[in-house]
Amino acid sequence: MRIIERWKTLPEHLRVLTLWFALFFYYESSIRLINHRTFFTSGLLFGLLFDGVFAVVLTLITFAFKSRKSRNRILMIEIGIVTLLFITQMVYFKLTKTYYTAYSAGNTGKVMEFADIGLSAALSNWYFILVFLLPAFLFGYFKYKKKLPTFETVERISLKTLGLLLVVAVMLQFGGRFSLNFTSKDDNSAYSLYYNIQYPEFSVERLGLPTYMRIDLQRVLFDWEPKLSYAVEEVAVEIPTIDEIIETTDATKEATTESTTEATEAEYNALDINFQDLINQETDETLLEMHQYFNAVEPSEKNALTGKYEGYNLILITAEGFSRLAVSESFTPTLYKMMHEGVYFDNFYTPLWGVSTSDGEYVATTSLVPKSGVWSYKESSDNAMIFALGNQLRNLGYTTKAYHDHTYTYYDRHLSHPNMGYDYKGVGNGLNLTPTWPESDEEMMAVTVPEYISEQPFHTYYMTVSGHMFYDFNGNAMSYKHYDLVKDLPYSEHVKAYLACQYELELAMKSLLEQLKAAGELDHTLIALSADHYPYGLTIDEMSELAGHDIEENFELYKNAFILYTPSMTPSVYSEPASSLDILPTLSNLLGLPYDSRLLMGRDLFSSTPALVMFNNRSFITDEGRYNSNTGEFIREAGKEPLDEETLEVYRKKISSIINAKFYFSAKILDMDYYRILEPFINEKHN
């Protein structure tokens, strides 16, 4: 109480200002502890410096009103709004493992379709919500008990005081920005997040939530673009090995030259694009940079599997919330058979991107990194998506259809999917399903397969929904439908509910295979299935329960399955690191499609191109090891020769620069509609 008594003696504007400083310290500390399990780091200090500017602005807004009653009301409204922002961001992070953006907030109308899921997430985190509500409750209580003084004067702030407050705000803002210059400028540093890149999770942790939201809004309003902090020639290179990093002898240089000379005799998955002509005539700096980059990228070589499934039907499936942990020989025999009698990818990852399902689809079907802060699939709706399988195969005479067993307009799929070359149906524009939540994948297969099975060759794309959270037996119709199958399993209720709703995907795949076999098309159909993201509706503890051990959160959490199956395949295991970014180039190569591997960010998994798995936080996995951007640690692959820290750091920085370029140029392809610019320069003949 002594603190409050001293606080009462301050001038009114200083009371409000110190109140805001205290509130921001409390809120920032709470969200860091709850969501990031960190507290006192440099990020908290930067956050509080920048939060001080907001404290001054909110104080000035309060004193813009003259009456005591108005000032009290405005102050309570301000506290309510700030509290709500922290609560909603905290709950959204608990739900999706990222923070919402201004762009997503602007699409609230569409997101409200899942308002019940948001409400459930809020209820399941009620104790954390109370943490953020506590200051507002205490402030209201003390005001009610008149322990905190009401505004005593009706005079507005003097010009002198106003000037002093503005000076304080400017000093805090420039002090924060000036301090950033004395920190690391590496990837994901506070400096890079403030000026060069956008990654919400690290931005909140290292700059503070209000600053993240302010920067994000600025970037939306003023068409900000990320910056590439490397020269093009440094990043447009093939993934190096450790040996290539440390090789320096003349003999090695000669061997490398000979290898390069021999490689020119190989055939590549590259179109006949004269980038040099484009470079010579380009006046736009951004496009010039893009032409130079893609001209320098090494294309992937064709290989023994190039065109092996040329002319086959293709069914590509993005399965909602699918996990390899839900597949077993006894519980899901169809999925197990497809996984183990096709190509089994035992080191495959489905990273979680900023817009969860939509970004998961975008990565798998475009082989581009989603642009942070927007819905990339929606933004691509007016672009020339010339490498999309729908467009490629339709040009070859395929029947191309796409289906989603939920509302057809969600994430604006009614715009993006037709642009990818599909005749698209969802619930509400021709796909009629039993109205449940979630809808039935099995029913979708029963209704849709007859629409295309007699129109060979065909390519069909599915986005399923039966595996959608929340995982319980009350609100999830698919979990309830299969309750009897899981009720005696040795798992907690949420895990059993997850397995139950995933069983609907098993039935869908069984129905698909049976219909293809009955029509005589199974042996001539290639099926590819991957997840949009791991089932983040389960907690880490529940994922660990499902795995049977404690899940490592930066890499293992995202480890998944990619099913590539046709009955004629010889079962095989692929153990190199791979991810959903690699699906499009891999399928394009298998089908013998004319595509340009330089213009995609993934790789044909059967090519000699070195492995690279990159995550949204710019962690990565290669054949040499894995880098955790949260800890800054690079861990050598088991069995690899130990090396000194300096060599490993040189390697890490090289890979990080390549990854940053892939993020950067993916966003530029989207923003500049780059494929459309290239179309007139693509010769039908390809190498």
Secondary structure by P-SEA (a helix, b strand, c coil): caaaaaaaaccaaaaaaaaaaaaaaaaaaaaaaacccccccaaaaaaaaaaaaaaaaaaaaaaccccaaaaaaaaaaaaaaaaaaaaaaaaaaaaccccccaaaaaaccccccaaaaaaaaaaaaaaaaaaaaaaaaaaaaaaaacccccccccccccaaaaaaaaaaaaaaaaaaaaaaaacccccccccccccccccaaaaaacccaaaaaaaaaaaaaabbbbbbcccccccccccccccccccccaaaaaaaaaaaaaaaaccccccccaaaaaaaacccaaaaaaaaaaaabbbbbbccccccccccbbbbbbccccccccccccccaaaaaaaaaccccccccccccccaaaaaaaaaccccccccccccccccccccccccaaaaaaaaccbbbbbbccccccccccccccccccccccccccccccccccccaaaaaaaccccccccccbbbbbbcccccccccccccaaaaaaccccccccccaaaaaaaaaaaaaaaaaaaaaaaaaaacccccbbbbbbbccccccccaaaaaaaacccccccccccbbbbbbbcccccbbbbcccccccaaaaaaaaaaccccccccccccccccccbbbbbccccccccccccccccccccccccccccccaaaaaaaaaaaaaaaaaaaaaaaaaaaaccccccccccccccc
